Amino acid sequence: MNRNSKIYVAGHRGLVGSAIWDNLIARGYTNLVGRTHAALDLLDPVAVRNFFDAEQPDVVILAAAHVGGIMANNTYRADFIYQNLQIQQNVIGESFRHGVKKLLFLGSTCIYPRDARQPITEDELLTSPLEYTNEPYAIAKIAGLKMCESFNLQYGTDYIAVMPTNLYGPRDNFHLANSHVLPGMMRKMHLARALAESDYDAIRADLAARPVDNIGGDATVEQINATLARYGIYPDRLELWGSGRPLREFLWSEDMADASVHILENVTFDDLRGDSSQPRNCHINIGTGIEITIAQLADKIANAIGYRGRICWDSTKPDGTMRKLCDVSRLHTLGWHHTVDIDTGITRLYRWYLTTI
C-alpha cells in the first residue's frame, strides 16, 4: 500500500469510516473513494459489482455495517444477520473477483462467547455459546472474519479482520432507541437535564436536529413530555436499561481509525498466521484493555453534562453480556496503543454533540 493506492472506504460517512477517511488523508493518502448509501446500496450485488468494475480499487476498508444497541439487536434480529451477511458477501466477494491487494474488515468483539474467559483473547472465538441478544449480528461478523481467513488460506490474499470494542466519537448515532449505550445515554442525560430545568428551548433545539418518533422542535410541551417519558426521561429522574453492573470497554473512534490504518500499513496475514499449518483466529482485537461498569459510565457522563437528577436502573430490561474486556496483547505487540481515555473522550463527544444542535 502506498500513498497513491486507490482506497475504497465502505461506510465512509459512518462513525468509524469517517474517522478512517480523515486519518488516511492526514497520513498523505489522497486517492480515496467513497459512496453514500444513496449512491451505492451495498445490499445490491449488481450495484456493488458495477462499482468495482468502474473504480478498480487497490485497497478496501469494509467499515459499512448495520449496527445498533442491545434493544435494536434483539428486536430486529433478521435485519442484523441478513443485512450484514449481504454487505460482507458483496464487498469481500467483489474485492476478490477484482484482485484487491489488501482488505481490512471491521467486526466487533460481540463475536466472542457470552461466558468467554476474561480478558478475551482472540483464541476464545467459537469456544462456547454467544450472548443471545446480539447473536445474529455476532454470527454475521464471525462469517465475515472467516471469509477473510478462508480467502487468505485458499487464494493467498491479504485480508485482515479487526474486532473493535465498544466505539464512540464524532458522527455517532444518538437515536434514543437504536444507538449504542454511550451516545444514547449521553443524549438522554442532556435532555433530562434540560427537562429538570424546564429549559424547553434546549429540548426543542435538540428535537429539531434529531426528531424522536416524529416529534420535532415545534411540538407542544405535552407532546414533548409524553415522548421523553417513553424513553425514561422525566423531570425528576432518568431511567436507564439494566442493572448498571455490566462491565464494558470503550474506545474513541479516532483511536480506532488510527489503529486500523496502522495495521493496514504494517501488518500482513502472514505476520498473524505465523508458521501454523492450520491457522485460525488470526484477527486482531482493538481496544484499550480498560473496563468500567455501565453505572460508572453513567456517572461520568452525568458529570460531563452537569446532570444532577436521579438515575434509576430498570433491571427488568436485559443487561447483555456481563463482562466483555478485550485482551489487546496482540495489538500492543504490533506496535499500537490507544491515546484517548474515557473521561477525555466523553468530554470531547459532548462538546461535539452540542455543535450539532
Contacts in CASP RR format, 6 or more apart in sequence:
PFRMAT RR
TARGET T0000
AUTHOR 0000-0000-0000
METHOD contacts of the structure
MODEL  1
MNRNSKIYVAGHRGLVGSAIWDNLIARGYTNLVGRTHAALDLLDPVAVRN
FFDAEQPDVVILAAAHVGGIMANNTYRADFIYQNLQIQQNVIGESFRHGV
KKLLFLGSTCIYPRDARQPITEDELLTSPLEYTNEPYAIAKIAGLKMCES
FNLQYGTDYIAVMPTNLYGPRDNFHLANSHVLPGMMRKMHLARALAESDY
DAIRADLAARPVDNIGGDATVEQINATLARYGIYPDRLELWGSGRPLREF
LWSEDMADASVHILENVTFDDLRGDSSQPRNCHINIGTGIEITIAQLADK
IANAIGYRGRICWDSTKPDGTMRKLCDVSRLHTLGWHHTVDIDTGITRLY
RWYLTTI
1 7 0 8 1.000
1 58 0 8 1.000
1 59 0 8 1.000
1 101 0 8 1.000
1 102 0 8 1.000
1 264 0 8 1.000
1 265 0 8 1.000
3 28 0 8 1.000
3 29 0 8 1.000
3 30 0 8 1.000
4 30 0 8 1.000
4 31 0 8 1.000
5 29 0 8 1.000
5 31 0 8 1.000
5 58 0 8 1.000
5 59 0 8 1.000
5 101 0 8 1.000
6 31 0 8 1.000
6 32 0 8 1.000
6 33 0 8 1.000
6 55 0 8 1.000
6 56 0 8 1.000
6 57 0 8 1.000
6 58 0 8 1.000
6 59 0 8 1.000
7 24 0 8 1.000
7 29 0 8 1.000
7 31 0 8 1.000
7 32 0 8 1.000
7 33 0 8 1.000
7 57 0 8 1.000
7 58 0 8 1.000
7 59 0 8 1.000
7 60 0 8 1.000
7 61 0 8 1.000
8 32 0 8 1.000
8 33 0 8 1.000
8 34 0 8 1.000
8 55 0 8 1.000
8 57 0 8 1.000
8 59 0 8 1.000
8 60 0 8 1.000
8 61 0 8 1.000
9 17 0 8 1.000
9 20 0 8 1.000
9 21 0 8 1.000
9 24 0 8 1.000
9 32 0 8 1.000
9 33 0 8 1.000
9 34 0 8 1.000
9 61 0 8 1.000
9 63 0 8 1.000
10 34 0 8 1.000
10 35 0 8 1.000
10 42 0 8 1.000
10 60 0 8 1.000
10 61 0 8 1.000
10 62 0 8 1.000
10 63 0 8 1.000
10 64 0 8 1.000
10 87 0 8 1.000
10 91 0 8 1.000
11 17 0 8 1.000
11 18 0 8 1.000
11 34 0 8 1.000
11 63 0 8 1.000
11 64 0 8 1.000
12 18 0 8 1.000
12 20 0 8 1.000
12 21 0 8 1.000
12 32 0 8 1.000
12 34 0 8 1.000
12 35 0 8 1.000
12 63 0 8 1.000
13 36 0 8 1.000
13 171 0 8 1.000
14 63 0 8 1.000
14 171 0 8 1.000
15 167 0 8 1.000
15 168 0 8 1.000
15 169 0 8 1.000
15 170 0 8 1.000
15 171 0 8 1.000
15 172 0 8 1.000
15 173 0 8 1.000
15 253 0 8 1.000
16 63 0 8 1.000
16 106 0 8 1.000
16 164 0 8 1.000
16 167 0 8 1.000
16 253 0 8 1.000
16 256 0 8 1.000
16 257 0 8 1.000
16 260 0 8 1.000
17 61 0 8 1.000
17 63 0 8 1.000
17 257 0 8 1.000
18 170 0 8 1.000
18 171 0 8 1.000
19 169 0 8 1.000
19 170 0 8 1.000
19 171 0 8 1.000
19 253 0 8 1.000
19 254 0 8 1.000
19 256 0 8 1.000
19 257 0 8 1.000
20 61 0 8 1.000
20 63 0 8 1.000
20 257 0 8 1.000
20 260 0 8 1.000
20 261 0 8 1.000
21 32 0 8 1.000
21 34 0 8 1.000
22 254 0 8 1.000
22 257 0 8 1.000
23 254 0 8 1.000
23 257 0 8 1.000
23 258 0 8 1.000
23 260 0 8 1.000
23 261 0 8 1.000
24 32 0 8 1.000
24 261 0 8 1.000
25 32 0 8 1.000
27 261 0 8 1.000
33 55 0 8 1.000
33 57 0 8 1.000
35 51 0 8 1.000
40 47 0 8 1.000
40 48 0 8 1.000
40 51 0 8 1.000
41 47 0 8 1.000
42 48 0 8 1.000
42 64 0 8 1.000
42 86 0 8 1.000
42 87 0 8 1.000
42 90 0 8 1.000
42 91 0 8 1.000
43 83 0 8 1.000
43 86 0 8 1.000
43 87 0 8 1.000
43 90 0 8 1.000
44 90 0 8 1.000
45 86 0 8 1.000
45 89 0 8 1.000
45 90 0 8 1.000
48 90 0 8 1.000
48 91 0 8 1.000
48 94 0 8 1.000
49 90 0 8 1.000
49 94 0 8 1.000
49 97 0 8 1.000
51 94 0 8 1.000
52 94 0 8 1.000
52 95 0 8 1.000
52 97 0 8 1.000
52 98 0 8 1.000
53 98 0 8 1.000
56 98 0 8 1.000
57 95 0 8 1.000
57 98 0 8 1.000
57 100 0 8 1.000
58 100 0 8 1.000
58 101 0 8 1.000
58 102 0 8 1.000
59 100 0 8 1.000
59 101 0 8 1.000
59 102 0 8 1.000
59 103 0 8 1.000
59 104 0 8 1.000
59 264 0 8 1.000
60 91 0 8 1.000
60 95 0 8 1.000
60 100 0 8 1.000
60 102 0 8 1.000
60 103 0 8 1.000
60 104 0 8 1.000
61 103 0 8 1.000
61 104 0 8 1.000
61 106 0 8 1.000
61 260 0 8 1.000
61 264 0 8 1.000
62 87 0 8 1.000
62 88 0 8 1.000
62 91 0 8 1.000
62 92 0 8 1.000
62 103 0 8 1.000
62 104 0 8 1.000
62 105 0 8 1.000
62 106 0 8 1.000
63 106 0 8 1.000
64 87 0 8 1.000
64 91 0 8 1.000
65 84 0 8 1.000
65 87 0 8 1.000
65 106 0 8 1.000
65 107 0 8 1.000
66 79 0 8 1.000
66 80 0 8 1.000
66 83 0 8 1.000
66 84 0 8 1.000
66 87 0 8 1.000
66 137 0 8 1.000
67 137 0 8 1.000
67 173 0 8 1.000
67 180 0 8 1.000
68 173 0 8 1.000
68 178 0 8 1.000
68 179 0 8 1.000
68 180 0 8 1.000
69 134 0 8 1.000
69 178 0 8 1.000
69 179 0 8 1.000
69 180 0 8 1.000
69 181 0 8 1.000
70 133 0 8 1.000
70 134 0 8 1.000
70 181 0 8 1.000
70 241 0 8 1.000
70 318 0 8 1.000
70 320 0 8 1.000
71 177 0 8 1.000
71 178 0 8 1.000
71 241 0 8 1.000
72 80 0 8 1.000
72 177 0 8 1.000
72 178 0 8 1.000
73 80 0 8 1.000
73 133 0 8 1.000
73 134 0 8 1.000
73 136 0 8 1.000
73 137 0 8 1.000
74 132 0 8 1.000
74 133 0 8 1.000
74 134 0 8 1.000
74 318 0 8 1.000
77 135 0 8 1.000
77 136 0 8 1.000
78 136 0 8 1.000
80 134 0 8 1.000
80 136 0 8 1.000
80 137 0 8 1.000
80 140 0 8 1.000
81 136 0 8 1.000
81 137 0 8 1.000
81 139 0 8 1.000
81 140 0 8 1.000
84 137 0 8 1.000
84 140 0 8 1.000
84 141 0 8 1.000
85 140 0 8 1.000
85 143 0 8 1.000
88 105 0 8 1.000
88 140 0 8 1.000
88 143 0 8 1.000
88 144 0 8 1.000
88 147 0 8 1.000
89 147 0 8 1.000
92 103 0 8 1.000
92 105 0 8 1.000
92 144 0 8 1.000
92 147 0 8 1.000
92 148 0 8 1.000
92 151 0 8 1.000
92 159 0 8 1.000
93 147 0 8 1.000
95 103 0 8 1.000
95 159 0 8 1.000
96 151 0 8 1.000
96 155 0 8 1.000
96 157 0 8 1.000
100 157 0 8 1.000
101 158 0 8 1.000
102 158 0 8 1.000
102 159 0 8 1.000
102 160 0 8 1.000
102 264 0 8 1.000
103 148 0 8 1.000
103 157 0 8 1.000
103 158 0 8 1.000
103 159 0 8 1.000
103 160 0 8 1.000
104 159 0 8 1.000
104 160 0 8 1.000
104 161 0 8 1.000
104 162 0 8 1.000
104 260 0 8 1.000
104 263 0 8 1.000
104 264 0 8 1.000
105 144 0 8 1.000
105 145 0 8 1.000
105 147 0 8 1.000
105 148 0 8 1.000
105 159 0 8 1.000
105 160 0 8 1.000
105 161 0 8 1.000
105 162 0 8 1.000
106 161 0 8 1.000
106 162 0 8 1.000
106 164 0 8 1.000
106 260 0 8 1.000
107 141 0 8 1.000
107 144 0 8 1.000
107 145 0 8 1.000
107 161 0 8 1.000
107 162 0 8 1.000
107 163 0 8 1.000
107 164 0 8 1.000
108 137 0 8 1.000
108 138 0 8 1.000
108 141 0 8 1.000
108 163 0 8 1.000
108 164 0 8 1.000
109 120 0 8 1.000
109 163 0 8 1.000
109 164 0 8 1.000
109 165 0 8 1.000
109 166 0 8 1.000
109 249 0 8 1.000
109 285 0 8 1.000
109 324 0 8 1.000
109 326 0 8 1.000
110 130 0 8 1.000
110 131 0 8 1.000
110 134 0 8 1.000
110 137 0 8 1.000
110 138 0 8 1.000
110 141 0 8 1.000
110 321 0 8 1.000
110 324 0 8 1.000
111 125 0 8 1.000
111 130 0 8 1.000
111 138 0 8 1.000
111 141 0 8 1.000
111 142 0 8 1.000
111 145 0 8 1.000
111 163 0 8 1.000
112 120 0 8 1.000
112 124 0 8 1.000
112 125 0 8 1.000
112 130 0 8 1.000
112 324 0 8 1.000
113 124 0 8 1.000
113 126 0 8 1.000
113 127 0 8 1.000
113 128 0 8 1.000
113 129 0 8 1.000
113 130 0 8 1.000
113 131 0 8 1.000
114 128 0 8 1.000
114 129 0 8 1.000
114 130 0 8 1.000
114 131 0 8 1.000
114 132 0 8 1.000
114 320 0 8 1.000
114 321 0 8 1.000
115 128 0 8 1.000
115 129 0 8 1.000
116 124 0 8 1.000
116 127 0 8 1.000
116 128 0 8 1.000
116 324 0 8 1.000
117 124 0 8 1.000
118 323 0 8 1.000
118 325 0 8 1.000
119 289 0 8 1.000
119 325 0 8 1.000
119 326 0 8 1.000
119 327 0 8 1.000
119 328 0 8 1.000
120 285 0 8 1.000
120 324 0 8 1.000
120 325 0 8 1.000
120 326 0 8 1.000
120 327 0 8 1.000
121 285 0 8 1.000
121 327 0 8 1.000
121 329 0 8 1.000
121 330 0 8 1.000
122 163 0 8 1.000
122 281 0 8 1.000
122 282 0 8 1.000
122 283 0 8 1.000
122 284 0 8 1.000
122 285 0 8 1.000
122 327 0 8 1.000
122 330 0 8 1.000
123 281 0 8 1.000
125 142 0 8 1.000
125 145 0 8 1.000
125 280 0 8 1.000
125 281 0 8 1.000
125 283 0 8 1.000
126 142 0 8 1.000
130 138 0 8 1.000
130 139 0 8 1.000
131 138 0 8 1.000
131 320 0 8 1.000
131 321 0 8 1.000
133 318 0 8 1.000
133 320 0 8 1.000
134 320 0 8 1.000
141 163 0 8 1.000
144 161 0 8 1.000
145 161 0 8 1.000
145 163 0 8 1.000
145 283 0 8 1.000
147 159 0 8 1.000
148 157 0 8 1.000
148 159 0 8 1.000
148 160 0 8 1.000
148 161 0 8 1.000
148 283 0 8 1.000
149 159 0 8 1.000
149 161 0 8 1.000
149 279 0 8 1.000
149 280 0 8 1.000
149 282 0 8 1.000
149 283 0 8 1.000
151 157 0 8 1.000
151 159 0 8 1.000
152 158 0 8 1.000
152 159 0 8 1.000
152 269 0 8 1.000
152 273 0 8 1.000
152 282 0 8 1.000
153 279 0 8 1.000
156 269 0 8 1.000
157 269 0 8 1.000
158 268 0 8 1.000
158 269 0 8 1.000
158 270 0 8 1.000
159 269 0 8 1.000
160 263 0 8 1.000
160 264 0 8 1.000
160 267 0 8 1.000
160 268 0 8 1.000
160 269 0 8 1.000
160 272 0 8 1.000
160 282 0 8 1.000
160 283 0 8 1.000
160 284 0 8 1.000
161 282 0 8 1.000
161 283 0 8 1.000
161 284 0 8 1.000
162 259 0 8 1.000
162 260 0 8 1.000
162 263 0 8 1.000
162 283 0 8 1.000
162 284 0 8 1.000
162 285 0 8 1.000
162 286 0 8 1.000
163 283 0 8 1.000
163 284 0 8 1.000
163 285 0 8 1.000
163 286 0 8 1.000
163 326 0 8 1.000
164 251 0 8 1.000
164 256 0 8 1.000
164 286 0 8 1.000
164 287 0 8 1.000
165 248 0 8 1.000
165 249 0 8 1.000
165 250 0 8 1.000
165 251 0 8 1.000
165 285 0 8 1.000
165 286 0 8 1.000
165 287 0 8 1.000
165 288 0 8 1.000
165 289 0 8 1.000
165 324 0 8 1.000
165 326 0 8 1.000
166 180 0 8 1.000
166 181 0 8 1.000
166 182 0 8 1.000
166 248 0 8 1.000
166 249 0 8 1.000
166 250 0 8 1.000
166 251 0 8 1.000
167 180 0 8 1.000
167 250 0 8 1.000
167 251 0 8 1.000
167 252 0 8 1.000
167 253 0 8 1.000
167 256 0 8 1.000
168 180 0 8 1.000
168 182 0 8 1.000
168 183 0 8 1.000
168 250 0 8 1.000
168 251 0 8 1.000
168 252 0 8 1.000
168 253 0 8 1.000
168 345 0 8 1.000
168 349 0 8 1.000
169 183 0 8 1.000
169 252 0 8 1.000
169 253 0 8 1.000
169 254 0 8 1.000
169 345 0 8 1.000
169 348 0 8 1.000
169 349 0 8 1.000
169 352 0 8 1.000
170 253 0 8 1.000
170 254 0 8 1.000
170 349 0 8 1.000
170 352 0 8 1.000
171 253 0 8 1.000
172 179 0 8 1.000
172 180 0 8 1.000
172 182 0 8 1.000
172 183 0 8 1.000
172 253 0 8 1.000
172 349 0 8 1.000
173 179 0 8 1.000
173 180 0 8 1.000
173 183 0 8 1.000
174 183 0 8 1.000
174 184 0 8 1.000
174 186 0 8 1.000
174 187 0 8 1.000
174 210 0 8 1.000
174 353 0 8 1.000
175 184 0 8 1.000
175 210 0 8 1.000
176 184 0 8 1.000
176 187 0 8 1.000
176 188 0 8 1.000
176 212 0 8 1.000
176 231 0 8 1.000
177 231 0 8 1.000
179 187 0 8 1.000
181 248 0 8 1.000
181 294 0 8 1.000
181 297 0 8 1.000
182 250 0 8 1.000
182 297 0 8 1.000
182 301 0 8 1.000
182 346 0 8 1.000
182 349 0 8 1.000
183 349 0 8 1.000
183 353 0 8 1.000
185 240 0 8 1.000
185 297 0 8 1.000
185 298 0 8 1.000
185 301 0 8 1.000
186 301 0 8 1.000
186 305 0 8 1.000
186 346 0 8 1.000
186 349 0 8 1.000
186 350 0 8 1.000
186 353 0 8 1.000
187 206 0 8 1.000
187 210 0 8 1.000
187 353 0 8 1.000
188 231 0 8 1.000
188 232 0 8 1.000
188 233 0 8 1.000
188 238 0 8 1.000
188 240 0 8 1.000
189 238 0 8 1.000
189 298 0 8 1.000
189 301 0 8 1.000
189 302 0 8 1.000
189 305 0 8 1.000
189 307 0 8 1.000
190 202 0 8 1.000
190 206 0 8 1.000
190 305 0 8 1.000
190 307 0 8 1.000
190 350 0 8 1.000
190 353 0 8 1.000
191 203 0 8 1.000
191 206 0 8 1.000
191 228 0 8 1.000
191 233 0 8 1.000
192 233 0 8 1.000
192 234 0 8 1.000
192 237 0 8 1.000
192 238 0 8 1.000
192 307 0 8 1.000
192 309 0 8 1.000
193 199 0 8 1.000
193 305 0 8 1.000
193 306 0 8 1.000
193 307 0 8 1.000
193 308 0 8 1.000
193 309 0 8 1.000
194 200 0 8 1.000
194 202 0 8 1.000
194 203 0 8 1.000
194 206 0 8 1.000
195 203 0 8 1.000
195 225 0 8 1.000
195 228 0 8 1.000
195 233 0 8 1.000
195 234 0 8 1.000
195 235 0 8 1.000
196 235 0 8 1.000
196 236 0 8 1.000
196 307 0 8 1.000
196 308 0 8 1.000
196 309 0 8 1.000
198 235 0 8 1.000
200 221 0 8 1.000
200 224 0 8 1.000
203 217 0 8 1.000
203 224 0 8 1.000
203 228 0 8 1.000
204 216 0 8 1.000
204 217 0 8 1.000
204 218 0 8 1.000
204 219 0 8 1.000
204 224 0 8 1.000
205 217 0 8 1.000
205 357 0 8 1.000
206 357 0 8 1.000
207 215 0 8 1.000
207 216 0 8 1.000
207 217 0 8 1.000
207 219 0 8 1.000
207 224 0 8 1.000
208 216 0 8 1.000
208 217 0 8 1.000
208 218 0 8 1.000
208 357 0 8 1.000
209 356 0 8 1.000
209 357 0 8 1.000
211 217 0 8 1.000
212 227 0 8 1.000
212 228 0 8 1.000
212 231 0 8 1.000
213 227 0 8 1.000
213 230 0 8 1.000
215 223 0 8 1.000
215 224 0 8 1.000
215 227 0 8 1.000
217 224 0 8 1.000
219 227 0 8 1.000
228 234 0 8 1.000
232 238 0 8 1.000
232 239 0 8 1.000
232 240 0 8 1.000
233 239 0 8 1.000
236 309 0 8 1.000
236 310 0 8 1.000
237 309 0 8 1.000
237 310 0 8 1.000
237 311 0 8 1.000
237 312 0 8 1.000
238 307 0 8 1.000
238 309 0 8 1.000
238 310 0 8 1.000
238 311 0 8 1.000
238 312 0 8 1.000
239 312 0 8 1.000
239 313 0 8 1.000
239 314 0 8 1.000
240 294 0 8 1.000
240 298 0 8 1.000
240 311 0 8 1.000
240 312 0 8 1.000
240 313 0 8 1.000
240 314 0 8 1.000
241 313 0 8 1.000
241 314 0 8 1.000
241 317 0 8 1.000
241 318 0 8 1.000
242 294 0 8 1.000
242 313 0 8 1.000
242 314 0 8 1.000
242 315 0 8 1.000
242 316 0 8 1.000
242 317 0 8 1.000
242 318 0 8 1.000
242 319 0 8 1.000
243 313 0 8 1.000
243 315 0 8 1.000
243 319 0 8 1.000
244 293 0 8 1.000
244 294 0 8 1.000
244 295 0 8 1.000
244 298 0 8 1.000
244 313 0 8 1.000
244 319 0 8 1.000
245 293 0 8 1.000
245 294 0 8 1.000
245 295 0 8 1.000
245 319 0 8 1.000
245 322 0 8 1.000
246 293 0 8 1.000
246 294 0 8 1.000
246 319 0 8 1.000
246 320 0 8 1.000
246 321 0 8 1.000
246 322 0 8 1.000
246 323 0 8 1.000
246 324 0 8 1.000
247 291 0 8 1.000
247 292 0 8 1.000
247 293 0 8 1.000
247 294 0 8 1.000
247 322 0 8 1.000
247 323 0 8 1.000
247 324 0 8 1.000
247 325 0 8 1.000
248 291 0 8 1.000
248 292 0 8 1.000
248 293 0 8 1.000
248 294 0 8 1.000
248 297 0 8 1.000
248 324 0 8 1.000
249 287 0 8 1.000
249 288 0 8 1.000
249 289 0 8 1.000
249 290 0 8 1.000
249 291 0 8 1.000
249 324 0 8 1.000
249 325 0 8 1.000
249 326 0 8 1.000
250 288 0 8 1.000
250 292 0 8 1.000
250 297 0 8 1.000
250 342 0 8 1.000
251 286 0 8 1.000
251 287 0 8 1.000
251 288 0 8 1.000
251 338 0 8 1.000
252 338 0 8 1.000
252 339 0 8 1.000
252 340 0 8 1.000
252 344 0 8 1.000
252 345 0 8 1.000
252 348 0 8 1.000
254 340 0 8 1.000
255 338 0 8 1.000
255 339 0 8 1.000
255 340 0 8 1.000
256 286 0 8 1.000
256 287 0 8 1.000
258 336 0 8 1.000
258 339 0 8 1.000
259 286 0 8 1.000
259 287 0 8 1.000
259 331 0 8 1.000
259 336 0 8 1.000
259 338 0 8 1.000
260 286 0 8 1.000
262 334 0 8 1.000
262 335 0 8 1.000
262 336 0 8 1.000
263 284 0 8 1.000
263 334 0 8 1.000
263 336 0 8 1.000
266 334 0 8 1.000
266 335 0 8 1.000
267 284 0 8 1.000
267 334 0 8 1.000
269 282 0 8 1.000
271 334 0 8 1.000
272 279 0 8 1.000
272 282 0 8 1.000
272 283 0 8 1.000
272 284 0 8 1.000
273 279 0 8 1.000
273 282 0 8 1.000
284 330 0 8 1.000
284 331 0 8 1.000
284 334 0 8 1.000
285 326 0 8 1.000
285 327 0 8 1.000
285 328 0 8 1.000
285 330 0 8 1.000
285 331 0 8 1.000
286 326 0 8 1.000
286 328 0 8 1.000
286 331 0 8 1.000
287 326 0 8 1.000
287 328 0 8 1.000
287 331 0 8 1.000
287 338 0 8 1.000
288 326 0 8 1.000
288 328 0 8 1.000
288 338 0 8 1.000
288 341 0 8 1.000
288 342 0 8 1.000
289 325 0 8 1.000
289 326 0 8 1.000
289 327 0 8 1.000
289 328 0 8 1.000
290 341 0 8 1.000
290 342 0 8 1.000
291 323 0 8 1.000
291 325 0 8 1.000
292 300 0 8 1.000
292 342 0 8 1.000
294 319 0 8 1.000
295 311 0 8 1.000
295 313 0 8 1.000
297 342 0 8 1.000
298 311 0 8 1.000
299 311 0 8 1.000
300 342 0 8 1.000
300 343 0 8 1.000
300 346 0 8 1.000
301 307 0 8 1.000
301 346 0 8 1.000
301 350 0 8 1.000
302 308 0 8 1.000
302 309 0 8 1.000
302 311 0 8 1.000
304 343 0 8 1.000
304 346 0 8 1.000
304 347 0 8 1.000
304 350 0 8 1.000
305 350 0 8 1.000
331 337 0 8 1.000
340 348 0 8 1.000
END
